[in-house]
Amino acid sequence: MRSITIAALIAASSGALAGDTYSWDWTGPGGSDRGGAMSSINSTYNTSTEVFRWEANFSNQISDGFTLAVNAGANPKGIRGELALIYFDATGSDVNVTAYEYNGQNNITSFANPGVLLNQSGDADFIRTATATNNADGTRTFVLEFDATTINSFYETEDWGGVAFDESIGVWFHPFKNLNTAYDNNGMLTQWSGSQGWLDFADQYTTSIPMPAAGAMGFAGLGLVAGRRRR
């Protein structure tokens, strides 16, 4: 019995160490389609590993990229100095991603004002996946997954959130068509312009994704085996 109890405690602590993964799903129509006709979005975030994932699907193939700010509740628009603004540039053969301190304004000028670069594609520990796929049915899919650890720890202040969410999410998502971008020798943005659409939300409920049962059962099984061996 002692072994079984210990195994249960290990399984519980394992779940805590793994953190909570939250998921947000949206299905269109909604917002403005000037930057592409948005059909669906799925995003996940793990509060322990700080891995952030964003998948956006479009019913046409005119989008060239997007800007994105998220937080755990209010609409990010208007919140200055607390969040990151992600620039997802799919105009080239490879997707280029940069993250800047978001200035809270209802525009995309954060890369120049305040111009604080938080991270970029060149950091091997940052981006896990960054793809733009034209599907055979005429739709387009953007997928971005990255480790937000460095972004979220950039400022060690109570107000700084970086890019994260939990039980709720606030979204400031702007797709672009006819996107024009330019970078300096250090990979920092010097130009970002085009026709932009938008999808803004505040306090959207998310879904908590539980730890896989197989992991917990595995720990319990180890406890049972240990108990039998001890007897």
N, C-alpha and C positions, 0 to 999 in steps of 0.2 A: 504493500500500500504506500509505503514511504517513497519507493521508486516511482510509482505512478504519479504521486503528488508532485515530486520533483520534476518529472517530465512535463506535467501540465504547466508548472511555473516557467520552465524553460520555453515551452511553446508560446506562452503569453508574453514573456519578455522578448522573444524573437519577433513577434508581431509588433511590439512597441519599437524595437530597434529598426525594423523595416520601415516604420513610419506609416502614415495614412496616405493612400492615394485617392485623390478626388478627380471626378470626371464631369465635364460639362458638355452637353450636346445641344446643338441648335439646328433647326430645319427651316429653310426659307419658305416663302419670300420674306424680305424685310430689309430695312435700311435703304441705301441708295445703290443702284447697279451701275453707276457711271464708270466704275473701275472694273466691272465684270459682274455677271449675274451669279450671285452667291446662292448655292443650293443647300449646303450643310456644313457644319463645323463640329469637330470633336476636339476637346482639349483635356489633357490630364496633367496632374502635378502631384509629386510625392513630397510630403512635408519634411521627410528625413533626408532622402538622397538629393532633393531639390532638382530632380529631373523634370523638365517642362516639355510638353509635347503639344503641338498645334497642327491640326489637319483641316484644311479648308478646301471645299469642293465647289467648283463653278460649272454652271450648265453651258458655258461657252469658253472659248480659249483666248480671250482678249486681255486677260490680266497679265501684267508683267512683274508684279511684286506687291508688297504691302508694308504698312507700318502697323505696329501693335503695341499697346500698353494694357496691362491687366493688373488688378489688385483684388483683395479679398472683400469686395463689397461695393463701394460707391463707384459711380462712373469716373474713370481716371481723368477725363477731361476737366481741366481746371486745377488739378492737384500738382503743385510745383515742388520739385526738389525731393520727391519721395519715391518715384517710380522710374523704371527704365522704359525707353522707347526702342523697340526692335525694328530695324530696317531690313527687309527681306527682298533682295534684288535678284530677279530671275531673268534679267535682260541678256546675260551672257551665256556661254556654254555651261558654266558652273554657277550655281547659286552663291551669292555673296551675302553674308549676314554681319551686320554691325549693331551694337547696342550702345545707346547714348543715354545720358541723364535726361529725362523728359521734363520739358519746361512748363508743362501744364496748359499750353496754348492750343487753340483749335486749329493747328496747322502742323507742318512737318519740319519746322526750322530748328528742332532741338540739336541736330548735328552741328549747327553753327552757333546756336544760342541755347544753352551755355557752352556747347561744344565739348562736353566732357565724355570722352570715349570710355565705356565700361568694359567692352570686350569685342572681339571680332573673329571672323572665320579663321584667320591665321593661327589662332591659339588652338593647338591640337587637343587640349583638354576641354574645349568649349562645345563645339558642334558635334553631335552624334549623327544626325541626319538633316540634310537640307536639300530637298528635291522639288522640281517643278515638272509635272508629267502631263503631256497631252495624250489623253485617252482616245481609243479608237472610235468611241461614240460621240466625239466632238466636245467632250467635257475636259476640264483641266483640274488637277489636284496639286496643291502645295502641301508639303509635309516638312515640319521643322521640329526637331527634338534637340535639346541642349542641356548641359549641366549649368544651372543658374547659380552655383555656389559662389563663384567669384563676383557675379553681379550683385547678389543679395548681401554679400559681406563687404561691398565696396566702401560703404559708409557705415561706421559702427555707431549709429544713432538710433534712437527709439522710433523716429518717424520714417526712416528709410525702409522701404519694402522691396524695391527692385522689381522682380517679376515673380509673382506667387499668388496662390489662392487656396482656399480651404472649403468650408461649408457653403460659402457663397463666392461669387465672382463678379467683378465689374470689368467691362470690355470696351476698348476704344480701338477698333479694327478698321483700317482704311486700305482697300485694294486700289491698285493703280493700273491704268492702261496708257499706252504711248509714253511709258516711263523713260526718262532720260536721267542718267546718273554719271557721276565722275568721281574719281578718288585721287588723293595725292600719293606720293611715293611711300608713305607709311600706311597706306590702305584706309585712310580716313576720308569720309565723304566730303566732297566739295560742292556737289550738285545733286538735287533730287527734285524732279518736277514731272508733272503729267496730269492726266485727268483722273481724279480720285472719287471713289465711292466711299460709303461709310456704313458701319454697323456698330452702334453704341448701346451699351446696356449697363444697368446698375442693379446690384443686389440680386443676381440670378442664382437660384438654388443649384447646388451641385449634388452629385451622387458619390457616396463613399464606396470605394472598391475594397472588399474585404481581403485579408490575407488568404491565399489559396489553402483550402482545407487539407490538401495532401501534405503540406509542410507541417501543419499541426499534428496530423495523424502520424507522420513520420517520427516526430519527437515522442509522442505517446507510445508508439511501438517500441522505440529504444528503451523506454522506461520499463515496459512489460518484460522485454528480454532480459534487462539487467536484474529485474526482480526475480525471474525464474532462475537465473544463474546463481544469484545469492542464496536462494533457498536450496 
